[in-house]
Amino acid sequence: GRSGVRYLLGMIVQVEEGKYYLEDHTAQVPLNFSQASLLTDGFVTENSVVLIEGEAVDGVLHVHNMGSPIVENRSDAIKAIGLQNTDIFDSVGSLSELEKLQSQEVEHGAEGAFVVLSDVHLDSPAVVEKLEQMLEGYSDFSPLPIFVFMGNFTSRPLSSSEGTKATIRYFEDLANIISKFPNVANEGRFVFVPGPNDPGVAGVLPRGPIPEYFTSTLRSKVKHAIFASNPCRMRYFTKEIVFFRDDLVGKMRRHCLLEPREEEEEEADGGIEGGNDESRPVLGGRRRLSRHAIKTVLDQGHLSPLPLSASPIYWRHDHALRLYPFPDALIAGDSAGQYYENYEECDAVNPGPFGDGFNFVVYRPIGEIRGSHTKSDVEFSQIE
C-alpha cells in the first residue's frame, strides 16, 4: 500500500477479466502495463513469474521495467539442492555412482544418436515414402540410432467414426515399412510421442501414450517400439533429455501480455552456440520467436507457463512438466520450423515439421570429447 518505486518478484495472475495482478504468497497488487518495458527476452503471459521495477500510485503498481527471474544452469542447480533431489529417474544414488557413469559416458557415449522427427503425417503418401527412404539409409548403421517420432501422426484431426479405422491402418502401414528392414525392426529403438491431435485424452498436459488399440500391429512387428507420454524424458548416461510436442510459439504469441523484445540476431548474450554452421537453419523473425518461446519455458522452469484456459494441466502429474533443474537437452517439436539454441548449457532443439519439407534432426548427446568433458552435436537434415 505504500507509494514509491518498488522492486518486486511475483506471479502475474488475472483476478478479474482483463485486470492483472502481481501475486506472491502474502498479497496481490494491481498492475498497469501502459509504460512497461521488457529487459529480457521471452514472452510474458498470465502465470509468468517476473521481476518488476515499478512505482506504486494509489494502490496500483505502474510497471516501468520487467524481466524474467535469474536462472541457474543445471550444474549450479544440482550443487545447490543436491543430486538426489534432482534425479527424476531415481537412478543415481551418489556422487560416486555419477562419476562412474561419467567415465562410461566418455568411453562409450559417442556412439549414440537420436534421430528425431516431428509431425510425422502417416496419412501422407509422400511422408511415408520419405520415411522408408530414411530408414533404408540407416538400416546398415551399427549401432542404430534411437528413432523418436513425434506427432501429430495425421495432417488433420480425424472424426471418431473415420479416425479410428484410419489411424489403425496408418500405424499398420508404418509397421510394414519398418519390417522391410529386418535389422531396424529387430534392433532399432522407436519412441512415439503423441501430438495434440493424436488419439487419446487430448487438450490437457501431460498427456498419455497413444492407446494400444491403435498400435497393436506396430508393437508386434517392431520389437522395441515404445509409446511414450508427452512430454517424455530419457536418460543417456548422465544426460537428461526432454522430448515435448506442442505449438509453443503459437500459444505464447496468442496469450502474451506484452510484445517480446525485438533485437538483432546476435550471440552477445551467449545464446546460440554449437551445432553445425552449415546445417544450422537461419530463420530470421521465426527463429527470434523460437528463441523467445524456449527462453520462456526455461526461465519459468515449466513447459506450460500459460493460462489454464489455454493449456489445462493434469495437476497430479504436473511434475512431468517441470524444467528445474534444466535438462541437458529440450527437444521441442514446434510448428515454427527448425532451430537450435544453447541456453545456459541446455540444448534447445526443434527438428521442424517432417510433414512440411521432410526435415529432421540428428542429436548426439556426446558429440565431442575433450578429456573428461563432453559436448553435444546437432545436425539438421532433410530428405530430398
Secondary structure by P-SEA (a helix, b strand, c coil): ccccbbbbbbbbbbccccbbbbbcccbbbbbbccbbbbcccccccccccbbbbbbbccccccccbbbccccccaaaaaaaccccccccccccccaaaaaaaaaaaaacccccccccccccccccaaaaaaaaaaaaaacccccccbbbbbcccccccccaaaaaaaaaaaaaaaaaaaaccccccccbbbbbbbcccccccccccccccccccccaaaaaaccccccccccbbbbcccbbbbbbbcaaaaaaaacccccccccccccccccccccccccccccaaaaaaaaaaaaaaaaacccccccccccccccccccccccccccccccccccccccccccccbbbbbcccccccbbbbbbbccccccccccbbbbbbbbcc
